Amino acid sequence: MGLKRNLTTGFTLLFLIVGSIITLAPFFWTISTSLKNQQNVFDLPPKWIPDPATFDNYREVWSAAPLLQGFLNSAIIAVFVLSIGLFVSSMAAYAFAKIDFPFKETIFLCLMGTMMIPYSVIMIPQFIVFSRINWVDTLLPLIVPGLFGNIVVIFFLRQFMQGAIPSELIEAAKLDGSGFFRTFATIALPIAKPAIAAQAALGFMGVWNDFLGPLIYLHTPEKQTIQVLIASLQSMYISSSNYPLIMAASFIAMIPVILVFFFCQKYFVESLAISGLKG
């Protein structure tokens, strides 16, 4: 019995190690390539550790494109969408989880049904609307729709609040004269903080890595996000095979996402564990 358990643990550990190596290999190859000279990119056999290693690509990429402005544009979109959009989604989730009102389940099912509509279906009508109100080549088409919340976030937070917030606590707050917003702010928000933080981290990754939306609406280089600027770098330097410069820009763009993941990883585990047990 003990030998069988040890073999199972060993195979599981081996499987996880191999999977981790396969998953992380492109990330390490990006860092390795960004530290190479252009002449050493296609050396055979491939070298994981650059020799010689140089940071010139990181210095050069800042002058090749307005990366700082791209960072600022992506940050503006992320801050507005995550702060206001998450607050709206949290209120909606709390209402669907803990408040009884007519046609609640029907309205929720209709909202869930909108998840079946692919973005490609609404892409052209949405562009026509925004172009008629002169929002094209501004950040507004990427910010304003996100302010009204996200149905995926609402669904996740609703499941979390249904299990994590006792109905007796809500009823006690009502007896004390607490209204909707006070109950939501003083009871629901503190309890749902891990789930909201996890959704904020996931939402940040989605907004930061979004490419299609900014590509459609942003045309001026000074108004483009960091992902579109990196794509324009690729079109500029791909013919000259300057992959180290492109990889350096890609790694710089990944840094905020990596930081957010490391700071919020405990909230991922905590929120998913509570949702799985009580949702």
C-alpha positions in Angstrom: 0.0 0.0 0.0 2.8 2.4 1.0 4.8 1.5 -2.2 1.8 2.1 -4.4 1.2 5.5 -2.7 4.8 6.5 -3.2 4.7 5.5 -6.9 1.5 7.5 -7.4 3.0 10.5 -5.6 6.2 10.2 -7.7 4.4 10.0 -11.0 2.2 13.0 -10.0 5.3 15.0 -9.1 7.0 14.0 -12.3 3.9 14.9 -14.4 3.7 18.4 -12.7 7.5 19.0 -13.2 7.3 18.1 -16.9 4.1 20.2 -17.3 5.7 23.2 -15.5 8.8 23.0 -17.7 6.7 22.9 -20.9 4.6 25.8 -19.7 7.5 28.0 -18.6 9.9 27.2 -21.5 8.5 30.0 -23.8 8.7 32.5 -21.0 12.4 31.7 -20.3 13.1 31.7 -24.1 11.6 35.2 -24.3 14.0 36.4 -21.6 16.9 34.6 -23.1 16.3 36.0 -26.6 15.9 39.6 -25.2 19.4 39.4 -23.8 21.0 38.2 -27.0 22.6 40.0 -29.9 20.7 39.9 -33.2 23.5 37.7 -34.7 23.2 35.1 -31.9 19.4 34.5 -32.0 19.5 31.5 -34.3 22.7 29.9 -33.0 22.9 26.1 -33.3 22.6 24.4 -31.0 20.2 26.9 -29.3 21.7 28.6 -26.2 19.3 29.2 -23.2 22.0 31.3 -21.5 23.1 34.2 -23.7 26.8 34.5 -24.3 27.4 37.4 -24.6 24.4 38.8 -22.7 23.4 42.4 -23.3 20.8 44.8 -22.0 21.1 47.1 -25.0 17.8 45.8 -26.4 16.0 47.1 -23.3 17.5 50.6 -23.7 16.9 50.7 -27.5 13.3 49.6 -27.3 12.3 52.7 -25.4 13.4 54.9 -28.2 11.9 52.7 -31.0 8.3 53.3 -29.8 6.4 55.4 -27.3 6.2 52.5 -24.8 5.8 54.8 -21.8 2.7 56.3 -23.3 1.5 52.8 -24.2 1.9 51.8 -20.5 0.0 54.9 -19.4 -2.9 54.3 -21.9 -3.2 50.6 -20.8 -3.1 51.7 -17.1 -5.9 54.3 -17.6 -8.1 51.7 -19.2 -7.4 49.2 -16.5 -7.9 51.6 -13.6 -11.3 52.8 -14.8 -12.7 49.5 -15.9 -11.5 47.6 -12.8 -12.5 50.2 -10.2 -15.9 51.2 -11.4 -16.7 48.0 -13.3 -15.9 45.8 -10.4 -17.9 47.9 -8.0 -21.0 47.7 -10.3 -20.5 44.0 -10.8 -20.3 43.5 -7.0 -23.5 45.4 -6.4 -25.3 43.4 -9.1 -24.0 40.1 -7.7 -25.1 41.0 -4.2 -28.6 41.8 -5.5 -28.9 38.5 -7.4 -27.5 36.6 -4.4 -29.3 38.1 -1.4 -32.2 40.3 -2.5 -35.6 39.0 -3.6 -37.2 41.0 -6.4 -39.6 40.1 -9.3 -38.3 38.1 -12.2 -34.9 37.8 -10.5 -34.1 34.4 -12.0 -35.4 35.3 -15.4 -33.3 38.5 -15.6 -30.2 36.5 -14.4 -30.8 33.8 -17.0 -31.2 36.5 -19.7 -27.9 38.0 -18.6 -26.2 34.6 -18.7 -27.6 34.1 -22.2 -25.6 37.1 -23.4 -22.4 35.1 -22.7 -23.3 33.0 -25.7 -23.0 36.0 -28.1 -19.4 36.1 -29.5 -17.6 39.5 -29.7 -17.3 39.1 -33.5 -21.1 39.5 -33.7 -21.3 42.9 -31.9 -17.9 44.2 -33.1 -19.1 45.9 -36.3 -22.4 47.4 -34.9 -20.4 48.7 -31.8 -17.8 50.2 -34.1 -20.5 52.0 -36.1 -22.1 53.4 -33.0 -18.8 54.7 -31.5 -17.7 56.1 -34.9 -21.0 58.1 -35.1 -20.3 59.7 -31.7 -16.7 60.4 -32.6 -15.2 58.1 -30.0 -12.9 56.3 -32.5 -9.2 56.9 -31.8 -10.0 57.7 -28.2 -9.9 55.5 -25.1 -13.6 55.8 -24.4 -14.8 52.8 -26.5 -12.4 50.6 -24.3 -13.5 52.2 -21.0 -17.2 53.0 -21.1 -18.6 49.5 -21.8 -16.5 48.1 -19.0 -18.0 50.5 -16.5 -21.3 48.7 -16.6 -19.8 45.5 -15.2 -19.2 42.0 -16.6 -21.6 39.1 -16.6 -18.8 36.6 -15.9 -17.7 38.5 -12.9 -21.3 38.9 -11.7 -21.9 35.2 -12.0 -18.7 34.3 -10.1 -19.3 36.9 -7.3 -23.0 35.8 -7.0 -21.9 32.2 -6.5 -19.4 33.3 -3.9 -21.8 35.6 -2.0 -24.6 32.9 -1.9 -22.3 30.6 0.0 -20.1 33.0 2.0 -22.6 35.6 3.3 -25.1 34.2 5.8 -28.7 35.3 5.2 -29.1 35.7 8.9 -26.5 38.4 8.9 -28.3 40.3 6.2 -31.6 40.0 8.1 -30.0 41.2 11.3 -28.6 44.3 9.5 -32.1 45.0 8.2 -33.5 44.8 11.7 -30.9 47.4 12.8 -32.2 49.7 10.1 -29.4 49.2 7.6 -30.3 50.0 4.0 -29.1 48.3 0.8 -25.9 50.4 0.3 -24.9 50.3 3.9 -25.4 46.5 4.1 -23.6 46.1 0.9 -20.6 48.3 1.9 -20.3 47.1 5.5 -21.1 43.4 5.2 -21.0 42.1 1.7 -17.9 43.9 0.4 -15.5 42.9 3.3 -16.6 39.3 3.1 -16.3 39.1 -0.7 -12.9 40.9 -0.7 -10.9 37.7 -1.7 -13.2 37.0 -4.6 -13.2 40.6 -5.7 -9.4 40.7 -5.5 -9.2 37.5 -7.6 -11.6 38.9 -10.2 -9.6 42.2 -10.2 -6.4 40.3 -10.9 -8.0 38.3 -13.7 -9.7 41.4 -15.1 -6.4 43.3 -15.1 -4.7 40.5 -17.1 -7.6 40.6 -19.6 -7.6 44.3 -20.0 -3.8 44.6 -20.1 -3.4 41.8 -22.7 -6.4 42.9 -24.8 -5.3 43.4 -28.4 -8.3 43.2 -30.7 -10.3 46.1 -29.1 -7.4 48.6 -29.0 -6.4 47.5 -32.6 -9.9 48.4 -33.9 -10.4 51.7 -32.1 -6.9 53.2 -31.6 -5.0 54.5 -34.6 -2.6 57.2 -33.4 0.6 55.7 -31.9 0.4 58.1 -28.9 -3.0 56.7 -28.1 -2.3 53.0 -28.6 -2.0 50.6 -25.7 1.2 48.7 -24.9 0.1 45.5 -26.7 -0.7 47.3 -30.0 2.6 49.1 -29.8 4.5 45.8 -29.4 2.6 44.5 -32.5 3.6 47.6 -34.5 7.2 46.9 -33.4 6.9 43.4 -34.7 5.8 44.7 -38.1 8.7 47.2 -38.1 11.5 44.8 -37.2 10.3 41.4 -38.3 11.8 41.8 -41.8 15.2 42.6 -40.2 14.8 39.6 -37.8 15.4 41.9 -34.8 13.7 39.4 -32.4 15.8 40.5 -29.4 14.2 44.0 -29.5 10.7 42.5 -29.9 11.3 40.1 -27.0 12.6 42.9 -24.8 9.4 44.9 -25.4 7.3 41.8 -24.8 9.0 41.1 -21.4 8.6 44.8 -20.4 4.9 44.5 -21.1 4.6 41.3 -19.1 6.1 42.8 -15.9 2.9 44.4 -14.6 0.9 41.2 -15.1 3.6 39.2 -13.3 3.6 41.6 -10.4 -0.2 41.5 -10.1 -0.2 37.7 -10.2 2.4 37.3 -7.5 0.6 39.9 -5.2 -2.8 38.4 -5.7 -2.1 34.6 -6.0 -3.3 33.9 -2.4 -6.7 35.5 -3.3 -7.0 33.1 -6.3 -6.7 30.1 -4.1 -8.8 31.5 -1.2 -11.8 32.6 -3.4 -11.9 29.4 -5.5 -11.7 27.3 -2.3 -14.5 29.1 -0.6 -16.7 29.0 -3.8 -16.1 25.3 -4.3 -17.0 24.4 -0.8 -20.0 26.7 -0.2 -21.2 27.8 -3.7 
